[in-house]
């Protein structure tokens, strides 16, 4: 029997531990195909890269290939398409995902090896296309695809979005190679090959907001469609059964929705179900930082919420208004204060380098990023990223793109900027990291003093370690110290700073040097370097 091969291309430079983060696109589509009697198999390139040597065996019994693609994966998609067609030109190559939804015409024009693109949600479109190709049906009647016709790229009628997400099959978690997926030290998100398994859960699709740097509403629609609380809990239970060799304490759930808290009543009902059933799981979610209900946050904590990611974006109100965020600086600070009072770890994401920004605006954002860390330095993280004009966003229409980043850690502006240079951006990114580290360091010292502990080890550690931090120049960021397979992160807030400082001191004490791991952000690679003490 011929099979469908689903491929998730390699995503270079995004996973510092060389461990892939689990994506839901392939498991969801695999389950959908199998429910319709279509045999398929999945291949994650971040686990096993496709090479000429293993391609023939991978393509055995395959007549159709589906590839999910984000914009950062386009270079790899080009390579894969050429490789596949050179070995098996008769195989039909179908591309879907965000990039195909946003720019199917351009993608097919750029990559002649692509036979078809699926535009929008693939759960209905892709199986219908597979059956039509195998049965010789007319393809023009299939809604939501892009195909070649008389040397032209043609779009068919737009397919409506799936209205009831509860009708979708539960992803095929059981077929996933759990042992090779990314793990975390804790739900706060510090990667560790020996840590917890991170299992993503999708509970909604669509976003009614129109931030200029985001294409979510163009990809998933501007109307938010929600899974019911019972369905979400059922999905969690299914994932737990699939990982039955793991105890609940060994994995965490990541709700990958753009805004999990968009419907407070649903969140409250979901939390009540989790508490009633006593699942004992831990989870994280994304939100806008506009919730003021402390009782809801307390209920989330009681139900297992340990971390939230807040899109804070910029540190000045005019900037928030210009990007169309619809939030306020005060509102974000109030939310973070309430969340941390419940001991929920908060990560606030910030953006610098927007087209109108000069050093004054960027300084305001860096200042806000550091100020918010001071609210609770042990459980607040405040990463800063460069504004990127993703395809399909309003931002991409306002700037002249000079190049595309192929990783998430780039330190160069991807478009012509009127007021900033790459050196300006590197300086401010570096300043945000150093500033957060110093805030955490002072917090650790304060804790030691409050507890009446001996601070001599702490002072000695700072004396030895701080100059190494200050010597680090972009594009290098000191990130982790590694000694005897033990991983310690000292540039981001941690739950127990005094303990971590003592551990660091013990690692350095009596040794000639320590192994530092640093990230070359230009190359998107991690390397280890011996630093003499």
ABEGO torsion letter per residue (X at the ends): XBBBBBBBBBBBGABAAGBBBBBAAAAAAAAAAAAAGBBBBBBBAAABBBBAAAAAAAABGBABBBBBBBAAAAAAAAAAAAAAAAABAABBBBBBEAAAAABAAAAAAABAABABBBBEBAAAAAAAAAAAAAAGBBAAABBGBBBBBGGBBBBBBBBBBBABAAABBBBBAAABBAAABBBBABAAGBBBAABBBBBBBBABBEBABBBAABAAAAAAEABBBBBBAAAAAAAAAAAAAAAAABBAAABBBBBABABAAABAAAAAAAAAAAAAAGAGBBBBBBBAGABABAAAAAAAAAAGBABBBBBAGBABAAAAAAAGAGBBAAAAAAAAAAAAAAGBBBBBBBBBGBAABBAAAAAAAAAAAAAAAAABAAABBBBBBBBBBBBGBAAAAABBBABBBABAABABBABBBAABBAAAAAAAAAAAAAAAAAAAAAAAAAAAAAAGBBAAAAAAAAAAAAAAAAABBOABBBABBBBGGBBBBAABBBABAAAAAAAAAAAABGBABBBBBBBBAAAGBBBBBBBBX
